Amino acid sequence: MESRIRLHWFLPTGGDSRDILPDPGRPGVRNPSRRYLAQVAMAADDLGFEAVLTPCGTGCEDAWITTASLIAVTERLKFLVAFRPGLLSPTLAAQMASTYQRMSGGRMLVNVVTGAEPRELHRFGDYADKPTRYERTGEFLAVMRGAWSGEPFDFEGTHYRVEGAMTREVPDPRPEIYFGGASDPAKDVAASQADVYLVWGEPPEAARSQADDVRERAAARGRELRYGIRFHVISRNTAAEAWAAADALMAGISAEAIAEAQADFRSTMSEGQRRMAELHGGDAGRLVIHPNVWAGIGLVRGGAGTALVGSHEEVADRILEYHRAGFEEFILSGYPHLEEAHFFGEGVMPILREKGLIPELPRASGPVFSFR
Ligand SMILES: Cc1cc2nc3c(=O)[nH]c(=O)nc-3n(C[C@H](O)[C@H](O)[C@H](O)COP(=O)(O)O)c2cc1C
């Protein structure tokens, strides 16, 4: 029997659309309003996703405040809240997360984002170089965990010094720590401190070797992690319909827009982003990088750039393939997030449920009546 899979969706706090590069004002372009994000969160909750990842960065609404506003409109959905540790005191972050657990009934997870692009980091006043940032993240996580330990926690490191750090109550449960970052120092911090190591979607062998690298580093420290992978998804009744939807996403993308994005990616300071851009090298003819794995989104957008594309059965098969490559957690999304959550939730999730890989829905669907 295969081990369980955890499926998560994504909260588009930077806005949502039917196109990869939307023109503001066009039909289908959606602001990240509380009402729209509530619709996505409620859909994810009802469809049986375990959590929603909420990104962080200048272009997004703040993840703590946005997700806290959605606690009351959801029942069991967890919030995977991304934040940059360098911008907060670790004891304050421990307190915020501890409060979040009590206000939400234990529905918070954290995604620790060390950050890579100087322009973005400088906006927030962070001028530390990359080795320093990761060293600081490692100390931050040690203090945050210490503050959750139930005992006053003392720490003296290069970046933080605290005495008696603690929170009002020990959070229940202590939020699990998710962590992305593909560079060498990122992997060492993940191996020492994270609960779940995240990668952006690459072909299975490449993704597996990333996870195995962290697994070895963690084993050397006597630790075991879980591994998660981030994909967009376009799943339909037939493969032809799914690929037509992928093509429609690309329609209207100009060669200039692709060239502009490639120039941006060439100057990236993020190893993860460099790996994403290398998958296609800017070539619109090289986008299918593995069966049902399509790199089209990454031609013009940074971050997660690959999608699982195919019939519901094909997408379920690919998820199984990645599961066998060592990934237990899948963070998925699609444009637009509300509709794609339903395509995936009603098309692929029943297949995975049937195989016993994800839990049954708390409420099975009842009869639908008609006036006859
Ligand atoms: C699944 C996943 C989600 C991420 N989310 C964010 C995010 O919301 N904001 C951000 O600035 N970086 C995000 N990142 C980027 C990393 O957290 C990290 O800052 C960056 O990759 C560091 O560069 P490195 O790969 O060179 O270590 C994410 C990475 C992964 C794998």
The ligand as a Gaussian input file, in Angstrom:
#p B3LYP/6-31G(d) Opt

LIG

0 1
 C        7.371000      26.023000      -3.453000
 C        8.156000      27.289000      -3.339000
 C        7.503000      28.466000      -2.982000
 C        8.193000      29.680000      -2.903000
 N        7.511000      30.799000      -2.550000
 C        8.145000      31.995000      -2.557000
 C        7.440000      33.206000      -2.253000
 O        6.251000      33.192000      -1.958000
 N        8.122000      34.364000      -2.295000
 C        9.448000      34.432000      -2.635000
 O        9.996000      35.523000      -2.674000
 N       10.160000      33.288000      -2.900000
 C        9.533000      32.086000      -2.880000
 N       10.229000      30.942000      -3.162000
 C       11.676000      31.051000      -3.394000
 C       12.511000      30.500000      -2.253000
 O       11.845000      30.483000      -1.057000
 C       13.841000      31.118000      -2.038000
 O       13.726000      32.417000      -1.539000
 C       14.700000      31.223000      -3.248000
 O       14.491000      30.119000      -4.087000
 C       16.108000      31.284000      -2.775000
 O       16.977000      31.054000      -3.755000
 P       17.825000      29.700000      -3.935000
 O       16.987000      28.771000      -4.741000
 O       19.000000      30.246000      -4.713000
 O       18.216000      29.137000      -2.612000
 C        9.571000      29.721000      -3.205000
 C       10.239000      28.519000      -3.566000
 C        9.549000      27.317000      -3.635000
 C       10.290000      26.078000      -4.019000

